[in-house]
Amino acid sequence: MRLQDKVAIITGAASGIGEAVVRRYLEEGARCVLVDVKPQSDLARSYADLPAERILAVQADITQRNDIQRIVDISVERFGRIDILFNNAAVFDMGPLLDESWDSFDRMFSVNTKGMFFLMQAAARQMVKQGHGGKIVNMSSQAGRRGEALVAHYCASKAAVISYTQSAALALAPHRINVNGIAPGVVDTPMWAQVDGLFAKYENRPLGEKKRLVGEAVPLGRMGLPDDLTGAALFLASGDADYITAQTLNVDGGNWMS
Ligand SMILES: NC(=O)c1ccc[n+]([C@@H]2O[C@H](COP(=O)([O-])OP(=O)(O)OC[C@H]3O[C@@H](n4cnc5c(N)ncnc54)[C@H](O)[C@@H]3O)[C@@H](O)[C@H]2O)c1
């Protein structure tokens, strides 16, 4: 059990990668605070088979200032402390650069960048107060490594995650709080169903074609599955990563080399 008795907050816990990571952390002995903007009934349905005494489901929107502090307060109230933050919630959108809107920019940056940063800050304040170090894992993307003509805002919002990960790692190193990121490639989750639909619209393709093509282009020969991300999520949250900080690890079947 690599996370025995650790307390972990996981955002975006009702879907995709977040849901897979919750299951992995629970298997490894953690107590988990599951955060999602979706109703608690969605969270409850996803986790009906898991040990209720080690789970706290919180409906919260990480773009809301009050919700950020509420996530931290309620975690401490229920489990006494916070050891791990898996900072994973995000939204996707895309469109031709010349048509990109303020609204789309605001939506993506408020969740993917601002919400990510301020939840990291709030959790870190609690970890500093506790004085026992901690682990923060921020979800970036291969989209954060390189711009894309149709995906400008999302790419930029995820590049910012890599930069904040580096700055926070340096700021929090004296407190023995490790801050690292993960950059997935293409992962078969509900988010990718949306991505595929948007590529179909803007590249005039049949539905499903983009998804098939990106899967075939991965050096390891397929799209990732949510479970493919859980090994890195566990490693970076565990004591095995005590001497690793400020890194963003590519978990993408070989798509990106850095
Ligand atoms: N799927 C991919 O191909 C892929 C690739 C690279 C990076 N990622 C990143 O991995 C992470 C997880 O992606 P996924 O594919 O599992 O996505 P997903 O859409 O399946 O899950 C994201 C979850 O975040 C929640 N969420 C959205 N906005 C929120 C908010 N304001 N407050 C709280 N919760 C909110 C959603 O309700 C959803 O349950 C994201 O950061 C995403 O950018 C995904």
The ligand as a Gaussian input file, in Angstrom:
#p B3LYP/6-31G(d) Opt

LIG

0 1
 N       -8.505000      12.894000     -22.594000
 C       -7.373000      13.306000     -23.157000
 O       -7.018000      12.947000     -24.285000
 C       -6.457000      14.237000     -22.402000
 C       -5.219000      14.533000     -22.991000
 C       -4.341000      15.376000     -22.334000
 C       -4.702000      15.922000     -21.113000
 N       -5.908000      15.612000     -20.562000
 C       -6.207000      16.237000     -19.269000
 O       -6.518000      15.229000     -18.326000
 C       -7.454000      15.740000     -17.375000
 C       -8.665000      14.827000     -17.283000
 O       -9.277000      14.757000     -18.572000
 P      -10.391000      13.693000     -18.964000
 O      -10.121000      13.317000     -20.357000
 O      -10.523000      12.661000     -17.900000
 O      -11.664000      14.683000     -18.985000
 P      -13.202000      14.452000     -18.626000
 O      -13.934000      15.511000     -19.373000
 O      -13.587000      13.024000     -18.830000
 O      -13.232000      14.784000     -17.061000
 C      -13.038000      16.083000     -16.581000
 C      -13.867000      16.273000     -15.328000
 O      -13.602000      17.598000     -14.823000
 C      -14.825000      18.121000     -14.343000
 N      -14.810000      19.582000     -14.319000
 C      -14.858000      20.417000     -15.397000
 N      -14.890000      21.690000     -14.980000
 C      -14.868000      21.674000     -13.630000
 C      -14.909000      22.692000     -12.643000
 N      -15.010000      23.981000     -12.968000
 N      -14.852000      22.334000     -11.330000
 C      -14.789000      21.015000     -10.988000
 N      -14.775000      20.000000     -11.890000
 C      -14.817000      20.332000     -13.204000
 C      -15.866000      17.594000     -15.350000
 O      -17.193000      17.660000     -14.808000
 C      -15.384000      16.174000     -15.597000
 O      -15.995000      15.253000     -14.703000
 C       -7.774000      17.160000     -17.842000
 O       -6.937000      18.065000     -17.154000
 C       -7.421000      17.138000     -19.315000
 O       -7.133000      18.413000     -19.820000
 C       -6.795000      14.789000     -21.178000

